[in-house]
Amino acid sequence: MRKPKRSHRSGIAVTELAVGLPVLLLVMMGTVETCTMIRLQQKLKMVAYEGARVGVLPDAKASNVEWQCEVLSTDQRLNDVITVLDPVNPQALESGDWFTVEVRAPYASNDLMGGWGFGSYELTESVTLQKP
């Protein structure tokens, strides 16, 4: 009887794992970071839109817009959000004037993994509405 030859495949499989696993993990983490950034952009866009919507209402004040943005940011678990209004006083708007709300937030303080890929990146969204 002949002895079966030993396969050398187990060594190749370990080498493939050692090379492929870090690449797979890097792609996976990059995908998670990208999806998180898109999700944060959408949340900021919603906060900016709702702030602008409140700003074009009759008798709207800057404090109303800032409060709306703050409440929605808290509800959406957004951290370190900065709201910028243009013009600063929505009460001065006439019918047909444009009102802009810009919302900014640092990516690192809103990321799931600490912003390892985009730590210093700041996300910004703005919405402009016309007062009816």
N, C-alpha and C positions, 0 to 999 in steps of 0.2 A: 504494500500500500504506500501511496505517496502522501507526504505531508502537505497540507495546503499552505500556500505562500501567504505570509502576513501582508496585509495591506498597509501602505504608507499614507493612506487617506486621512488618518486622524491628525497627523502633523500638518497637513495642508488645511484641514478644516480649522484648526486653531489659528493658523496664520491668517486665513481669510477673516475669521472673527476679529482678530487683533487689528487688522487693517480696516475692515468694513464697519465695525461697531462705532468707532469715533466719528466716522463720516456720517453714518446714519443718525447718531445723536446730534451732531451739529446741524444737519438738515432739519431734524425734528424741532430743535430749540429755535432755529431761525423761523420756522413756520409758526410756532407758538408766539414768538415775538411779533411777527408781522400781523397775525390775526388779532393780537391784543392791541396793536397800534390802530388797526382799522376800527376795532370796537370802541376805543377811546375817542377817535375822531368822530364817530357817529354820535356818541354821547355828548361831546362838546358842541356838535352842530345842533342837536336837539335843545341843549341849554341856551345856545345863542338865539335860536329861532323863537323859543318861548319868551326870552327876554325882549326881543324885538317886537313880538306880538303885543306884549304888555305895554311897551313904550309908545306904540302908535294909538293906543286907546285914548279916548277923551279924558282930560284931566290926569294923565299919567305923570308920575314924578320919577326922578332918578332913583329914589329910594325904593319905589315899587319894582322897578326893573332889576335893581341889584338884589332885592329880597327874593324875587322870582328865580334869578340865576343861582343864588346861594342855596335856596331850598332844593331846586332840582339837582344841583351839584352834590348836595348831601345825600339826596335820595339815590343818585346814581353812583355813590361812593367815589366821587372824584375829589382828589386832594390838591391843595394849594392853587385853587382856581382864581384867576384874575379877570375881572370884567371891565371892559372899556366901552364907554358910550360915546357916540358921535352923532349929533351934538350932545354935550354933557347934560343939558337941561331939556328933556323931552317936552316940557310944558311950553317951550318957545316954538314948537313946531306948528306950522300952518298946514292946512289941507294941501296935499301934493308934495310936501317936503319929504325928504328921505331920512330915515333913522337907521343907524348901524349899531349893532351890538357885536363886539369882538370878545371872545372868551379864550383865555390862554391857560395852559397847565403844563408843568414839567412832566416829561414822560417817566422819568425815574421814580417819582413818588406815586405814580399811578399804575405801575407795571406789576405783573404777577411775580416776575423773577428779578426784580431790582434793577431793571434796565441795563443788563449786562451788555447789550449790543448798541443801545441808543441812549446811554445814560444822561448825556448833556442836551438831548434833543427836547425842544419845547413844541408842543402841539398847539396850533392856533386854528380857530374857526370863526368866521364872521357871517352875519346875516344882515341884509339891508332890506327894509320894508318901507313902503310909501304910506304916509299918513292919509287915510281916506278923507 
